Amino acid sequence: MAISKQEVEKIAKLARLRLTDQEIEKMQKDLSEILGYFNLLKEAKSRSEAAASTTGMEGKATVSDFDKKEKVLRKDEARPQPDSVVENLLKAAPDKKEKYIRVKAIL
């Protein structure tokens, strides 16, 4: 899809840009290429939707369906690690104090 010079001038005016004739030509080319990419994406989407047709399938699950079910969460427990794992982590840490790794404060 090609963008006209008038369309580029209108877009430039809306964006409060002053463009030279050379810049307008470059923008015409660039915007046309961008729209071409969007058309390619649109085609790819329609092809993938056609390939993934759900004809004959039972109903789809939605987020609200999961809210209706009982929420099952695992218990949050610390898992003990062998001392060798802890030692290797501490050796690799750039800054440490005793058996803790120092990090920058983020709050």
N, C-alpha and C positions, 0 to 999 in steps of 0.2 A: 504494500500500500504506500503510495507516494504522498507526501505532505506538500501542499502548495506553499508558495512564497507568502501569500496572504495569510495562511494559517499560522506560519511561523511568526509573521509580524504581529498577529493578534495575540499569540502566546507570549511574545516578548513584551508587548504592551501591558498585558495582564500581570506579568512578572516584573514590570517596571524596568525593563532592560533596553538599552540602546545598542542595536546591533548594526554592524556595517554590512554592506552587500555580501562581502566574502563570508562573514559570520552567519548570515541568513542562509546562504547556500550550504555551508557546512552543517547548520542545524537541520535543514531540510533533509540532507542525506542521513544524519545521525538519527533523527526522529523516525524517518522511514524505516531504517534498519531495526530500531527498537520495536516499532509496531509489527514488523515482520517476525521478530522473535516471539512476540505475544501471539501472533497467529499460529506459529509453529506449536507453541505450548497449548493453545486451544485445540488444535488438531490432535495432538498427542493425548490430551485429556479425553476428547470424545472417542478416540480409538480405544483407550484403555477402559473407558466406561462401557463401550460396546462389547469388549472382550470379557468383561467381568459382569455380564448380565446375570441378574438374580432371578430370572424367569424360572418358575417351578420350585423355588426354594421357600422354606417356611419363613415366618417373620424374623426380622433382624432384631438383635438385642440393642437397646438404647441405654443411655446413662441412667435414665429414670428407672429402668428395670433393675439395675444393680442396687439402687437405693432401697428398693422394696425388700431385697433379700437381707438376711442377717449378715452383719459385717463381722468377718472373722479376721482377727489380727493376731500375729504371732506375739508371744511374750518377749519383751525387750530385755534380754539378758546378756551380760558380758560373757564371752567365751574365753576361758583361760588359754593362753598361748604358751608354747614351750619357751624356756628361758633363752634358747638360741635365737629364736625369732625376735624377741625383744632386744637382745644384744646387737643383732645385725641391724635393726632399725636405728638404734641409738648410735651405732658407729657411722651410719650413713647420714645422720642428721647434721646439718651445718652448725647449729647452735643448740646446745643442751645444758641442762643444769640437773645434776644428780641423775635420776632415771626418767627425767621429763624432757621433752623437746620444746625449745622456746620458739615462739612464733610472734610476729608483729601483732600488736593490739589492733582490732578492727572496729571497735566501738568507741 
